């Protein structure tokens, strides 16, 4: 039977897994890595690079290297002004008002939609999986943040179609993580999944046990993730450099790209050590000669710079527990998902909100892809006796006269669901 590929299409990294002999297995890509950077680049010669190859040349080609495309998926140009400021590539307004990406290919300007860019990442993963498995892959389960709205979900489905894949199901990332965590759990448990990734934050509370996974409530922030931590470090480095030299680096895309990469390295290193030496030789030059950046960043300073970001995870968690009608003392397990949950301050915040020590048995980078593979196995009948009951994250409403939103389906309603209501027309003989 043809295998279903489970794909965690992440903001910064993507991961894939399949069911092998009844067990989920994470597949390595063509470079032998278990995750693939979600980056697409177009070189001067017109070649298209995806993943690690694209990431390696980002410094010398910032305007044509597309990263964090997930933040633009299914979104209008007018909604993404803040995100635009954070990327060196050009975002343009499409004819339908969507946010599209403009790059230079072979000396000509070309425009791509976010689903087209995402499809390039999916195509690489499909090809790498086929090479690894020695068989064709046509069907996938792709994960999305629980707090994605309908247009963001449809954009993700479109990306799969463009890559020549049949998307059997789009499932929520925290729900996928709970599948991976709870597949072999027999006794009933209430679990909280705290998922802080590269670009998005989700919190879900589920009741699991004996093959039933019921989402009680979900909440989140689709504009909060590791990218924002990197940006805070970047801003600090740029401000410190300006203070020391009087030179503003914000107008120099190649310097900013170098600082961005160094910021990510600093953030990762400071999860395990107390200080990091930022070292960027020859970052720019002026009349007096070349300029270098050499700065110490401590974990304490990083926590001070990013405290407001960590605090932004608090209201969604509290709202989720309230909607789930559950007190933190009744949560049996806290499952941390996403690379950002390796950061001590994030772990401490999650621990204090849920009042539990985090569960250590899952890999935060891979658990979502593993869950997607399990869901693929469920759909194919390979995994038996699993029932997944998810919810709609946002209230669905109909606009009525005077621009009033009349709620039809409240948030956290178990899906699938249907609701009908009869409305009268606003004026007589209305066409």
C-alpha positions in Angstrom: 0.0 0.0 0.0 1.3 3.4 -0.9 2.6 5.4 2.0 1.2 8.7 3.3 3.8 11.3 4.1 3.3 13.3 7.2 4.7 16.8 6.8 5.2 19.5 9.4 5.5 22.6 7.1 7.1 25.0 9.6 8.0 28.7 9.5 11.7 28.1 9.8 12.1 24.3 9.4 10.1 21.5 8.0 10.1 17.8 9.0 8.6 14.6 7.5 7.7 11.2 8.7 6.0 8.0 7.5 4.5 4.8 9.1 6.9 1.9 8.7 5.7 -1.5 10.0 3.1 0.2 12.3 5.6 2.7 13.8 6.1 6.3 12.8 9.7 7.0 11.4 11.2 10.5 10.7 12.8 10.6 7.3 16.1 12.3 6.6 16.4 14.6 3.7 19.0 14.3 0.8 21.6 16.1 3.0 21.1 13.5 5.8 19.3 16.0 8.1 16.1 15.3 10.0 14.7 18.8 9.4 14.8 21.0 6.3 15.1 24.8 6.4 11.9 26.3 5.0 13.9 28.5 2.6 13.7 29.0 -1.2 16.3 31.0 -3.1 16.8 32.1 -6.7 20.4 32.5 -7.9 21.7 35.0 -10.4 21.9 32.2 -13.0 18.2 31.4 -12.5 18.8 28.2 -10.5 16.3 27.5 -7.7 17.6 26.3 -4.3 15.6 24.8 -1.5 16.5 24.0 2.1 20.0 24.0 3.4 21.5 25.0 0.0 19.2 28.1 0.0 20.2 29.0 3.6 23.9 28.8 2.9 23.8 31.5 0.2 21.3 33.8 2.0 24.0 36.3 3.0 25.2 37.0 -0.5 21.7 37.0 -2.0 19.3 38.4 0.6 16.7 39.9 -1.8 16.1 36.6 -3.6 16.2 34.3 -0.6 12.7 33.7 0.7 12.3 32.6 4.4 9.4 32.6 6.8 6.9 32.4 3.9 4.4 30.8 6.3 3.8 34.2 7.9 2.3 35.4 4.5 0.2 32.3 3.7 -3.4 33.1 3.0 -3.0 36.8 4.0 -3.8 40.1 2.3 -1.1 42.6 1.5 -2.7 45.2 3.8 -2.4 42.8 6.8 1.3 42.2 6.6 3.0 45.6 7.0 4.8 44.6 10.2 6.1 41.3 8.6 7.3 43.2 5.5 9.7 45.3 7.6 11.3 42.1 8.9 12.3 40.5 5.5 14.8 41.7 2.9 12.8 40.3 0.0 10.0 42.3 -1.7 6.4 41.8 -0.9 3.9 43.1 -3.5 0.2 43.4 -3.8 -1.4 40.8 -6.1 -4.4 41.7 -8.3 -6.7 40.0 -5.7 -5.2 41.9 -2.8 -3.1 39.0 -1.6 0.5 39.4 -0.4 2.9 38.0 -3.1 6.7 37.7 -3.2 8.8 39.4 -6.0 12.2 38.1 -6.9 14.7 38.6 -9.7 15.2 35.5 -11.9 17.6 35.7 -14.8 17.5 39.5 -14.7 13.7 39.5 -14.8 11.3 40.3 -12.0 9.0 37.3 -11.2 6.1 37.2 -8.7 5.2 34.1 -6.7 2.3 33.5 -4.3 3.1 32.2 -0.8 1.5 28.8 -1.7 3.8 28.5 -4.7 6.9 29.1 -2.6 5.6 26.6 0.0 5.0 24.1 -2.8 8.7 24.3 -3.7 9.6 23.3 -0.1 7.0 20.5 -0.3 8.4 19.3 -3.7 11.9 18.9 -2.2 10.5 16.9 0.7 8.5 14.7 -1.6 11.5 14.0 -3.8 13.7 13.3 -0.8 11.1 11.0 0.7 10.8 9.1 -2.6 14.6 8.7 -2.8 14.7 7.4 0.8 11.7 5.0 0.4 12.3 3.9 -3.2 8.6 4.5 -4.0 6.3 7.2 -5.3 4.6 9.5 -2.8 1.3 11.1 -3.9 -0.6 11.5 -0.6 0.2 13.7 2.4 -1.1 14.9 5.7 0.1 18.5 6.3 0.0 20.3 9.7 -0.9 23.9 10.4 -1.0 26.1 13.5 -4.2 25.4 15.4 -4.9 29.1 15.3 -4.7 29.4 11.4 -7.9 30.7 9.9 -9.7 29.3 6.9 -7.8 31.2 4.2 -4.5 30.2 5.7 -5.6 26.5 5.8 -6.8 26.7 2.2 -3.4 28.3 1.1 -1.6 25.3 2.7 -3.9 22.9 0.8 -3.1 24.8 -2.4 0.6 24.5 -1.8 0.2 20.7 -1.6 -1.8 20.7 -4.9 0.8 22.8 -6.7 3.5 20.3 -5.5 1.5 17.5 -7.2 0.3 16.0 -3.9 -3.1 14.9 -2.7 -3.6 16.5 0.7 -5.7 13.9 2.6 -6.0 16.1 5.6 -4.8 19.3 7.2 -4.4 18.8 10.9 -3.5 21.1 13.8 0.1 21.0 15.0 -0.7 20.6 18.8 -3.2 17.9 17.9 -0.6 16.1 15.8 1.8 16.4 18.7 -0.8 14.8 21.1 -1.2 11.9 18.7 2.6 11.2 18.8 2.6 11.6 22.6 -0.5 9.6 23.4 -0.7 6.8 20.9 0.2 4.1 23.5 -1.5 5.8 26.5 -4.3 3.7 27.9 -5.5 5.6 30.9 -7.5 8.9 30.5 -5.4 12.0 30.8 -5.9 15.7 30.4 -2.8 17.1 28.5 -1.7 20.7 27.6 0.3 21.1 24.4 2.4 24.3 24.5 3.7 24.8 20.9 6.1 27.7 20.3 7.8 27.4 16.9 9.6 29.7 14.5 6.7 31.8 13.6 3.6 30.8 15.5 2.3 29.9 19.0 -0.4 27.5 19.9 -1.8 26.1 23.1 -4.3 23.2 23.1 -5.9 21.2 26.0 -6.9 17.7 25.1 -8.5 14.7 26.8 -6.8 11.5 25.7 -7.1 7.9 26.5 -7.7 4.5 24.9 -7.3 5.8 21.3 -9.7 8.9 21.7 -8.0 12.3 21.3 -10.5 15.0 22.1 -9.5 18.6 21.8 -11.2 20.6 24.6 -10.0 24.0 23.6 -7.3 25.8 21.6 -5.8 29.3 21.4 -2.7 31.0 20.1 -1.0 33.8 18.3 -0.1 33.4 14.6 2.4 36.3 14.9 4.6 35.0 17.7 7.6 32.7 17.3 11.4 32.3 17.2 11.7 34.8 14.3 10.6 37.5 16.8 13.3 36.5 19.3 15.9 36.8 16.4 14.5 40.2 15.5 14.9 41.5 19.1 18.6 40.4 19.1 19.1 41.9 15.7 17.7 45.2 16.8 19.9 45.2 19.8 23.1 44.5 17.8 22.2 47.2 15.2 21.5 49.7 18.0 24.7 48.9 19.9 26.7 49.2 16.6 25.2 52.6 15.8 25.9 53.7 19.4 29.6 52.7 19.0 30.3 53.8 15.4 27.4 56.1 14.4 26.8 53.8 11.4 23.2 52.7 10.7 23.2 49.2 9.2 19.5 48.9 8.5 20.0 50.1 4.9 22.6 47.3 4.2 20.7 44.1 3.4 23.8 41.9 3.3 25.0 43.1 6.7 21.5 42.6 8.2 21.3 39.1 6.8 24.7 38.3 8.5 23.4 39.8 11.7 20.1 37.8 11.4 22.0 34.5 11.1 24.3 35.4 14.0 21.2 36.3 16.1 19.7 32.9 15.5 23.0 31.2 16.5 23.2 33.4 19.7 19.6 32.5 20.6 20.2 28.8 20.2 23.5 28.9 22.1 22.0 30.8 25.0 19.6 28.0 25.7 22.5 25.9 26.9 25.1 28.4 27.9 25.1 31.7 29.9 26.8 33.9 27.4 27.6 34.1 23.7 30.3 36.1 21.8 28.8 37.8 18.8 31.6 38.0 16.3 31.1 39.5 12.8 34.3 40.7 11.2 34.2 43.2 8.2 30.5 43.8 8.6 30.8 47.2 6.9 33.3 49.9 6.2 33.6 53.7 6.2 36.2 56.2 5.3 38.4 55.1 8.3 38.4 51.5 7.2 36.5 48.2 7.8 34.3 47.8 10.8 33.7 44.7 12.9 31.1 43.7 15.5 32.3 42.0 18.7 29.8 41.9 21.5 29.0 39.6 24.5 25.3 38.7 24.9 24.3 37.1 28.1 21.3 34.9 28.8 20.1 37.5 31.3 20.3 40.2 28.7 18.4 38.1 26.1 15.7 37.4 28.7 15.4 41.1 29.4 15.2 42.0 25.7 12.5 39.3 25.0 10.5 39.4 28.2 7.5 41.0 26.4 7.5 38.1 23.8 7.4 35.4 26.5 4.6 37.3 28.3 2.5 37.2 25.1 2.1 33.4 25.5 0.3 34.0 28.9 -3.1 35.3 27.8 -3.7 32.5 25.2 -2.9 29.8 27.8 -5.2 31.3 30.4 -8.0 31.7 27.8 -7.5 28.1 26.6 -7.7 26.7 30.2 -10.9 28.8 30.8 -12.5 27.6 27.5 -11.6 24.0 28.3 -13.3 24.5 31.7 -10.2 23.0 33.4 -8.0 24.1 36.2 -4.2 23.9 35.8 -4.1 21.5 38.7 -6.2 19.0 36.7 -3.8 18.9 33.8 -1.9 15.6 34.0 0.9 16.3 31.4 2.5 19.3 29.8 3.9 18.6 26.3 6.3 21.2 24.9 6.6 21.4 21.1 8.7 23.6 18.8 12.4 24.6 18.9 11.7 27.6 21.1 10.6 25.5 24.0 14.3 24.6 24.5 14.7 28.1 25.9 14.9 28.1 29.8 12.7 31.2 30.2 10.0 29.6 27.9 10.1 26.3 29.9 9.9 28.2 33.1 6.9 30.2 31.9 5.0 27.1 30.6 5.8 25.4 33.9 4.4 28.2 36.0 1.2 28.6 33.8 0.3 24.9 33.8 1.9 24.0 37.2 3.6 20.8 35.8 7.1 19.7 34.9 7.3 19.4 31.1 7.1 15.9 29.7 10.6 14.9 28.4 9.7 12.0 26.1 9.1 13.8 22.8 11.5 15.6 20.4 10.1 19.1 20.0 11.4 19.4 16.4 9.9 16.1 15.2 6.8 15.3 17.2 4.4 17.2 14.9 5.6 15.4 11.7 5.4 12.1 13.6 1.7 12.9 14.5 1.0 13.8 10.9 2.3 10.4 9.8 0.2 8.7 12.5 -2.9 10.5 11.1 -1.9 9.3 7.6 -1.8 5.8 9.0 -5.3 6.3 10.6 -6.7 7.5 7.2 -5.2 4.4 5.5 -6.5 2.0 8.1 -2.9 1.1 9.2 -3.4 2.5 12.6 -6.6 1.1 14.2 -8.8 2.4 17.0 -7.9 6.0 17.0 -10.6 8.7 17.1 -9.5 12.3 16.7 -12.0 15.0 17.7 -10.7 18.5 16.9 -12.3 21.9 17.2 -12.7 25.1 15.2 -10.2 27.7 16.7 -12.1 30.8 15.8 -15.8 31.8 16.0 -17.5 31.6 12.6 -20.0 34.4 11.9 -22.1 35.8 9.1 -22.1 39.5 8.4 -25.5 41.0 8.6 -27.0 44.5 8.1 -24.9 47.4 9.4 -21.7 45.3 9.4 -22.7 43.3 12.4 -21.0 39.8 12.8 -23.7 37.4 13.8 -21.9 34.3 15.4 -23.0 31.0 14.0 -20.5 28.5 15.3 -18.7 29.5 18.5 -14.9 28.8 18.9 -13.8 25.5 20.3 -16.9 23.7 18.7 -16.0 20.1 17.9 -15.8 19.5 14.1 -17.2 18.5 11.7 -20.3 20.5 12.6 -23.1 22.3 10.8 -25.5 25.1 11.7 -28.3 26.7 9.8 -30.2 29.9 10.5 -32.8 31.7 8.5 -32.2 35.4 7.8 -34.7 37.8 6.2 -33.5 40.2 3.5 -32.5 43.8 4.5 -35.0 45.4 2.1 -38.1 44.3 0.2 -37.6 42.7 -3.2 -33.8 42.6 -2.6 -32.1 40.8 -5.6 
